[in-house]
Amino acid sequence: MGETDLGIKYIDLKVGDGPYPYEGDLVAINYIGFKIDGTEFDSQYAKKSLAFKYGAKQIIPGIEDVLATMKPGGQRSCVIPSKLAYGSKGVCLKDGCIVEPNEDLKFVITLVTVGAGYN
């Protein structure tokens, strides 16, 4: 078990190979998000990988923190506290919340690729 700079505890399910992501790199991930009770609330595995610019705050801070020490092909299970996920707002729609306010979340994240970003 490891711990990130922000205190997120994780378990490496598979260690990847290659470079860690650096700010500005284009990364692609797959993930499954669970509530602490085990209910799945989101999954990227059935879709194309989610690509974003690392360090550009395009994804929740907890996921970026977990990716900091991952290499391509790596897979990690982690619990992200609400303050590094969706915080006091949660993810709520008119008919209810997908993620409750102040809810800690569990993710299984696979870092698919890391590529040089174009600024």
N, C-alpha and C positions, 0 to 999 in steps of 0.2 A: 504494500500500500504506500502511496505517496501523498504529498500535499503540495499544492501550488503556492505561489507567492501571496495570494489573497486568502489562503487557508482552506481551499476546496480540497477535500479528500477524494482520492481516486484510486482505482485499481486498473493496471494495464492488463487487458485481455489478450492483446497482441502488440508487440513492439515493432514499430515500422523501421524503415531504412531510408536515409537521405537527410536533407536539411530541415532544421526547424524553421517554422515560418517567421519572417521578419516583417516589421511594419511596412505596409505598402504592397506586400506580396499578394497575389491572387491565390486563394485557397479554395478547395472544394471539399465539402464534408457530406457525410450521411449521418443521420442521427435518429434515435427514437427517444421521445420525451415521455416520462412517466410521472404521475403524482406519487407522493410518498406511499400511498396505499397500494401502489402497483398498477393503477389504472393508466393506460396509455392515453395521452392527450394529443400527440403529434408524432408523425413519422415521415422522414424524408426517404427511407429506403425504397418505397414503392414508386418514387418519382425520380427525376434526374437529381444528381447531386446538387446541393446548395453551394453556389459559388459567391464569394464576396471578397472585398479587399480587407486583408488582415490589419487590424489596428485602426480602422476607419469608423468604428462604432456602428457597424451595419448589422450587428447581431448582439445578443445579450452579453454583458461583460463577463459573466461566468464561463461561457463557452470560449471566448477569446483567451481567458486566463488558462483554461485547461489545454488549449491548443498550443500554448507557448512552448511546452516541452514535449510535444508529440512530433513524430516523423511520419512521412507519407506511408500509408499502409497500416499504421497503428490504430488500435481500437482501445478505447478507455471507457470505463464505467465510473460515474461520479455523481455526487449529490451537490447540487448548487443551491446555496441559501437564497431565499427570496430577494434579499438586498442586491444580489448579483444576477437576478433573473428578472422577474416582472414586478417586484417590489409591492408597494402598498396599493397599486392600481390593479394588479392581476391582469387577466385577459378576459374582459367581460363584454358581453353583447346584450342586446335588449332582452333576450329570453334566458339569460343566465351566464355564469362564468365558466370558461374553459379551464382557466387557472384561477383559483381563488386569490384574493389579495393576501399578501404576506405568506404565500405557500412555497415551501422548499420543494425542489424538483430533482428527480433522478434522470440522468441522460446516459445513453450509450452512444458514443461518438466515434466515427471512423474518419480519420484524415485521409482523404482520397488522393489529393495532389497538392503540391506547393509549387507555384510558378512565380517568376519575377513579375512584379507589377509594372504598370506603365503609368507614370504620373503625368 
